[in-house]
Structure formats: structure tokens, C-alpha cells
């Protein structure tokens, strides 16, 4: 099948790995994610993914309770490595070659992140799992996803969200009249504070004209549909904004 994107950066939140539990990693859920990623590889799309750690640790929440912010953020980076290893295990169990690459060196479990090496892995058909954020405190994994997508020349940043299938004019869980955008510009999303992602990450995407596709991680068909160019979620890109019903 003809695909719309040849290389993608998939941003997964840590919460995407929890399932019905309130904390930690659900292997069944992770295997489901792995199967969807395998379908992208079968379509000959090169895949890198950045994963969060909120299912294990949230640095910002810890710092608000008195912990040193930098220490709390480094702990969050380590949490993302745990999730990356879980995803690697699930992918390799279904015969996909993977490489975990970290922004903080952990030679026993992962390769250090090197841009050219990551690109080479993808060119060889390996799924690259990028962990430990940017390696710096005060930056979110959203910012890491935007940065890595640009570094790796991804065609699109795929933002997998929890409990929402796109970008809305208001919180759809609170305001039943909220409308989903089919397309919205980076600038309008920033001005309206629509929380597509971290504001710094969104500005980085805007300044470098990187499109973002926001979709519901629970939709098992969304990833493949996005790669095939079918309408799914909300596209954040330069141009006029439009709602799904217009």
C-alpha cells in the first residue's frame, strides 16, 4: 500500500502502558502497542518512538512537593528507560529488531543516543526507542519528541493521546459542546492554549514547520490509518484551521 509518511516519530505517554491499572506497566497493553507498531514497519515506514514515564514517576509533581526539580526530573528520565525496555521486549517478541537509545548513558541496557546511528538503525528497518528525554532537567518528553523528530528528519510527529481523539476547542470531558478540529495551525493552538503538547515543544514544531498528528492511543486502527493518509485525529500544521464538520 502507498503510505503518506516514510519516517515517523511516535510519541507515547507513560500512561499508555498502564491499561486498567493505576500505576506501572501492563504487559498486555504494551504487546498491543507493539503489534500496531509492527504494522507500520510492515508498511515500510521507518519508526522511532519517544516514550514518557508518567506511569511510574512525574518529576514536576514531585518538585511541587518539595523535591529538588533537577533531581525529580532525572528520576523521571530513568522511569522512561523502564518503559522503553518493556516496549523493546514486546517488539522483539513479535520479531521486530529494535534499539533502545538513551540521552543519559546506560551502556549495560541501551545505546547512547547518536543522531546518525539512530537514522542508520531506522534505514535498516529497526524500531528506535528513544528514552531519557533530552537528558536535561526542566524539559518534558514532549520537547524531546519534537527535538528528535526534527533531528531525525521525520515526516510527521505522531502524538498518541489518552482519552481524547484529537484537538478540541475546549475540554470535551467538561464541555459537551467542544468541537474537534480536523486541522489547526501551530500558532492558533498556542494562542488558544489547547494543550496539544508542551508549549515549548509546540513552538519548536511551529518554527520548523513540523506537522503533528494527534490521535487516540486507544484506537487500534488510528496508527495505520494515519500512515495511509486516511482522516484520523487532528493535524496540526501550517494553514487554515477547520473543524471536522466543516
C-alpha positions in Angstrom: 0.0 0.0 0.0 1.2 3.6 -0.7 1.9 5.4 2.6 1.8 9.1 3.3 4.8 9.2 5.6 8.1 7.4 5.1 9.6 8.1 8.5 7.7 9.0 11.7 8.3 9.9 15.3 5.7 8.3 17.6 5.3 10.0 21.0 3.8 7.7 23.6 2.9 8.8 27.1 3.8 6.5 30.0 0.1 6.3 30.8 -0.4 4.5 27.5 1.3 1.5 29.1 -0.8 1.3 32.2 -4.0 -0.3 30.9 -6.7 -0.7 33.6 -4.3 -0.3 36.5 -3.5 3.0 38.2 0.3 2.5 38.0 3.1 0.7 36.3 3.2 -1.4 33.1 0.6 -3.8 31.8 2.3 -6.3 29.5 -0.9 -7.0 27.6 -1.3 -3.3 26.8 2.3 -3.0 25.8 2.0 -6.0 23.4 -1.0 -4.3 21.8 1.1 -1.2 21.2 3.9 -3.4 19.8 1.5 -5.1 17.3 0.4 -1.7 16.0 4.0 -0.5 15.6 4.8 -3.8 13.7 2.1 -2.9 11.2 3.9 0.4 10.4 7.1 -1.5 9.8 5.2 -3.9 7.5 4.1 -0.9 5.5 7.8 0.0 5.2 7.6 3.1 7.4 10.7 3.9 9.4 9.7 4.3 13.1 11.3 6.0 16.1 9.4 6.5 19.3 9.8 8.7 22.3 8.2 7.4 25.5 7.2 9.2 28.7 7.4 8.0 32.2 4.3 9.3 33.9 3.0 5.9 34.7 6.0 5.5 37.1 7.2 8.9 38.1 6.3 12.6 37.5 9.1 14.9 38.2 7.0 18.1 38.2 4.6 16.7 40.7 7.4 15.6 43.0 9.1 19.0 42.8 5.8 20.7 43.7 6.0 18.7 47.0 9.5 20.0 47.8 11.9 17.7 45.9 14.7 19.4 44.0 13.4 19.9 40.5 16.5 18.7 38.7 16.7 15.5 40.8 13.0 14.8 40.3 13.4 15.3 36.5 16.3 12.9 36.4 14.3 10.3 38.2 11.6 10.8 35.5 14.2 10.2 32.8 15.1 6.8 34.5 11.4 5.9 34.5 11.2 6.4 30.7 14.0 3.9 30.3 12.0 1.3 32.2 9.1 1.8 29.8 11.5 1.7 26.8 12.8 -1.7 27.9 9.3 -3.0 28.3 8.4 -1.9 24.8 11.6 -3.3 23.4 10.8 -6.7 24.9 7.3 -6.6 23.5 8.5 -5.7 20.0 11.2 -8.3 19.9 8.8 -11.0 21.0 7.0 -10.4 17.7 10.2 -10.5 15.7 10.9 -6.8 15.3 14.5 -5.6 15.6 14.8 -2.7 18.0 17.4 -0.4 19.5 16.9 1.5 22.8 18.9 4.7 22.7 19.1 6.9 25.8 20.0 10.6 26.3 21.7 9.5 29.6 24.3 6.8 29.0 23.4 3.4 30.4 25.7 1.1 28.4 24.5 -2.1 30.0 20.9 -1.7 28.8 20.9 0.7 25.9 23.0 2.6 23.3 23.7 6.3 23.8 21.7 8.5 21.5 23.7 9.4 18.4 21.7 11.0 15.6 23.4 9.4 12.7 23.4 6.0 14.3 19.6 6.3 15.0 19.0 7.2 11.4 21.0 4.2 10.3 19.1 1.9 12.5 15.8 3.1 11.0 17.1 2.7 7.5 17.8 -0.9 8.3 14.2 -1.4 9.4 14.8 -1.3 13.2 12.4 0.4 15.5 14.4 3.0 17.5 13.1 3.6 21.1 14.3 6.9 22.5 14.4 7.2 26.2 15.5 9.6 29.0 14.0 12.6 27.3 16.6 15.2 26.2 18.9 14.2 29.0 18.3 17.6 30.6 16.0 18.6 33.5 13.3 21.2 33.0 12.4 19.7 29.6 9.4 17.4 29.0 9.3 14.3 26.9 7.0 16.3 24.5 10.0 18.6 23.9 12.2 15.5 23.5 9.8 14.2 20.9 9.7 17.4 18.9 13.5 17.7 19.1 14.2 14.1 18.0 11.6 14.3 15.2 13.4 17.3 13.8 16.9 15.8 14.3 15.9 12.5 12.6 14.1 14.2 9.7 10.8 12.6 10.5 7.9 13.5 8.1 5.5 13.8 11.0 5.2 13.7 14.8 2.5 11.3 15.8 1.1 12.3 19.2 -0.8 9.4 20.9 -3.1 10.9 23.5 -5.1 9.2 26.3 -8.9 9.5 26.3 -9.1 12.1 23.5 -9.1 11.6 19.8 -7.8 14.9 18.6 -7.5 18.6 19.4 -10.8 20.2 20.7 -11.9 23.8 21.1 -12.3 23.0 24.8 -12.0 20.1 27.2 -14.5 17.6 25.7 -14.8 15.8 29.0 -16.1 19.0 30.6 -17.8 20.9 27.8 -20.1 18.8 25.7 -20.2 21.5 23.0 -16.5 21.3 22.4 -15.7 20.7 18.7 -12.8 18.7 17.3 -10.5 20.3 14.8 -9.8 18.4 11.6 -6.9 20.7 11.2 -5.4 23.6 13.2 -2.2 25.7 12.9 0.5 25.5 15.4 0.1 29.2 16.2 -3.6 29.0 16.8 -3.1 26.0 19.1 -0.6 28.0 21.1 -2.8 31.2 21.2 -5.8 29.2 22.3 -3.8 27.2 24.9 -5.3 24.0 23.6 -2.6 21.8 25.2 -1.7 19.8 22.2 1.7 19.3 23.9 4.2 21.3 25.9 4.1 24.9 24.7 7.9 24.9 24.1 7.6 21.7 22.1 4.7 23.1 20.0 6.7 26.3 19.3 9.6 24.2 18.2 7.4 22.4 15.7 5.9 25.6 14.5 9.2 27.3 13.9 10.5 24.3 11.9 7.2 23.6 10.1 6.9 20.1 11.5 3.3 18.7 11.3 1.8 16.9 14.3 -0.9 14.4 14.1 -2.9 14.0 17.3 -4.9 10.8 17.8 -6.3 8.5 20.5 -3.9 5.8 21.6 -6.8 3.5 22.4 -7.9 3.5 18.7 -6.3 0.3 17.4 -6.7 1.4 13.8 -5.5 5.0 14.1 -1.8 4.5 13.6 -2.2 2.5 10.4 -4.9 4.9 9.1 -2.6 7.9 9.7 0.3 6.3 7.8 -2.0 5.5 4.9 -3.2 9.1 4.8 -6.7 8.4 5.9 -8.5 11.1 8.0 -7.8 10.5 11.7 -7.5 12.7 14.7 -6.3 16.3 14.2 -3.5 17.5 12.0 -1.6 20.4 13.5 0.2 22.2 10.6 0.5 25.5 8.8 -2.6 26.7 7.0 -6.2 27.5 7.8 -8.0 25.7 10.7 -11.1 23.7 10.2 -13.4 21.6 12.4 -14.4 18.0 11.4 -17.9 19.0 10.4 -16.9 21.8 8.1 
